[in-house]
C-alpha cells in the first residue's frame, strides 16, 4: 500500500510538472507572438577606425540576450531571427553609425499611444571622432516625432542622407488614426521628415530635400572583380572579408583586423551617407587596405559630363585622373 501511495504521488508530481511546462510554453507563446517587429537591443563593445574614418570595424553584443532567445523560440511572425543578426539593423553615414532597436506589435498609424512600456522603437547613435567611436545617445523615435507633431507617428526609418554638409536620418511619417480624417485625401499621404543627427531635432522635407538622390552619377567599374580577392559587399555599406582568399601580403598586414571581422557579429562598415559626392573615393580608401597593390579600383571609371570640370564625359584609370576631372563642387550641387 505504501509503495502504491509513493507511486501515485510520483505520478501526480510528474503530471503536474508536465502541465506546468506546457502552461509555461503556451504563456510565452502568447506573450511573444504578439510582436510583429523585433531587433532586440545591442551595443558596440569593440571597434577600430580605418582609413581616417572612412571605414569602421566593430563588434556588436546583444544587451537583450534572454529576450532574443525567447523571441526566436516563441515568435514565428518575425521570420528567422538569431543572435548573429544583431549587426544588421544598422544605418551608416559619413560619421555616424545608427542602430535601430525595435520591439513593436505594429509599425502603423494605429499603434498605441503612448507606447506600452513593454514595447520600444529607438535609435542608438555612434559618431566617429578622429580615431574614436563615441556613443552619442539613444533616442526614442516615437517620442521625438510626437514632440514635433503629435498627430503623426513614424512608420519607417529609411537611411542616413548627406545634405549641405550635414547628416540626417530620413523618416516616413503617417497621420495617426486618432487624428486622421478618412475623407481628407492629404491625411492618407505619408510625409517625409529628417532627424538632424547633430541637433537631434526633426526637419520636414523641403523642395531641395525631395531630390537628394542623384541619378546618373559616377559609374564605378573597378569594383567588379573584388570578390576574386576575398572581398564582398553584403550591402552597399557593409564589407565581408574571406581571409582564405586574401593575398598573403595583405593578410599578414591586416591579421588582427581580419580576426575581428571573422568574429560572430563583427562587421566592417564603409562610412558613406546616401548621396555623398565623395562616395567613390571614400570606399576605395577602405577597399585598398584588403587588395594587392596591383589592383586598380579606378580602372574604367566613368565620370559623366555633368560632374566634370570641362563638361565632357571622361573615362579614367587612376586616382590622379579622377581628381583631375571630377568637379566636387558640381557634384555637391547635383546631389542636392
RATAJO-V597688 format. One line per field, one symbol per residue. burial: 1 if it has 16 or more other C-alpha atoms within 10 Angstrom, else 0. A space follows every 50 residues. Layout:
BEGIN
burial->???
END
This chain:
BEGIN
burial->00000000000000000000000000011001101111111111001111 10111111111100000100111111000010100110011111111111 11111011101000000001111111110000101000101111100000 11111010111110001111111111100100000010001111111000 01000000100111001101011001001111000011111010010001 10000011011000111111111111101101111110011000011111 111111110000111110000100111000110111
END
